[in-house]
Amino acid sequence: ARTMEAVRLYQNDWVSHMIFSGSALDPDSESNAAAMREIAINAGVSPDAITVEEESDNTRQNADRTAALIRALEYESMILVTSPYHQRRTYIEFKNQLARDVTIINHPAPDDKWSRRTWWRSPFGWYVTASEAPKVLYSLSQS
């Protein structure tokens, strides 16, 4: 859902470039970033409009390494697309890395499994909400 939401933003001229970030869970397979790149290309995004960062293993590393790319590309703003339950922590991590240099626009991707209005109705909703809460607090403590 995150990748296709980024593609939708590209196709509607909200963004001209995308950065996909994340290593592979399985070291013998392609990275998450490379997999997202393939999905985007297959959906019509120009390969030249995509940068991948394939080394990060967690949200903090995603923010750190992607922030370096954003600075190198001299962006003044970015649209941060991720899962809605993960948006707050991801924003905090990116804000910690980019300070006031880059305007961050939050844009949670649609998610059929989690909604801020109904998350308590499913075991998955409870799981991700409960697991994100202490991580958000930790990220805030690092600000």
N, C-alpha and C positions, 0 to 999 in steps of 0.2 A: 504493500500500500504506500509506503514512504517513497519508493522509487517512482511509482506511477504518479504520485502527487507532484513530485519534482518535475516529471515529464510534462504534466498538465500545466504547471507554471511556465515552463519553457515554451510550450506550444501556444500559450496565451500571451506570450511576450512579457511576462513578469520578470523573467531572468534570461540572460544571454549565455550564462555559463553555469556549470554545476560542478561541485566537488563531492565525490563519494568517498567515504572514509571507513576503514575497518579491515582488519586482517582476517584470515581464515580460521574458523573454529577447528577445522581439520587441517593439519599442516600439509596433507597430501592433496588438498583440493584448492581451487582458486579462492582468492580473498573475497570477502563480502563486497568490498569496493569494486573489484573486477566483475563480480556477478551483477551488481547494480548497473555498472557501465554497460554491460551486454544487454540488459533489459531495456535501458534507455535507448541504446542504438537501435535495437529491434523495433522500438516504438517510434523511431524517426528522428531522434536527436543526432545532430552531427557529432562525430567523434571528436572534432576539434573543439567542441563546446563542453568537453568533459575532462576533468582532472581527477585522478585517483590517488588516494593516500592509503597504502596497503599495510602499514606497519603497526598501527594502533590496535591495542587489545581491549581497551575499555573506554568509557566516556571521557575521562580526564585526558587520556592520550589522544582520543579523537579531537578534542577541543584544542589541545596543545599543538598537534601537528597540522591540523586544518588552519588554525590561526596563523601559523607560519606561512602557509600557502596564500592565505587571504592578504597578509601583509605584502608578500612578494608580488602579488597581482595588483596591489595598491587599491583594493576595494574600499569604498567608504561605507557601504551597507551590504547586508546579506539577509537572505530569507532562510531561516533555520527550520528545516522540515524533519520531523521525527514523529515517533508514536506519541499520542496525546498524554499517556501516563508518564512518559519520559521527558516531556517538553520542559518542565520546570527545572529539573536538574541539568539537562543539557544546556539550557539558557544560562544558568548560573556558571557552569564550567566555561562556556564560551565568553561570558562577560568577564570572568576572572582572567582569561587569557588576552582578551582584546581591549579591556578597560573601556575608555571612551573613544577610542580610535575608530571604531566601526559601529554603525547603527545596526542592531540585531532586530530583525522582525520575526516574531514567533509565528509559525504556521504548522500546527499539528496536522498530520495526515489523517484522513478518515480511518477509523478502526472499528470493525464490526464486533470485536471481542471486548472492547473497553469504552466506556463513556463516563464522563465525570458526573453525569446525572444518574447513572444506573450501575456503576461498577460493583456495588455490593450484592448484586443479584447473581453473580457467578463466582465459582471457585477461582477462575483465572483473574477476575477483577480484584478479589481479595488478595490473591497472591502478589500480583504486580504492584498494587497500591501499598500493601504492607512492606514489600521489599524496597520500594522506591523511597518511602518516608524517611528511614534513617540515612539513606544515601543523600537525600536532599539536605538534611540537617548537617551532615558531614561536609558537603560542598559549601553550604553557607558558612560553616565555621572556618573554611579556608579562604573566604573572601577578604 
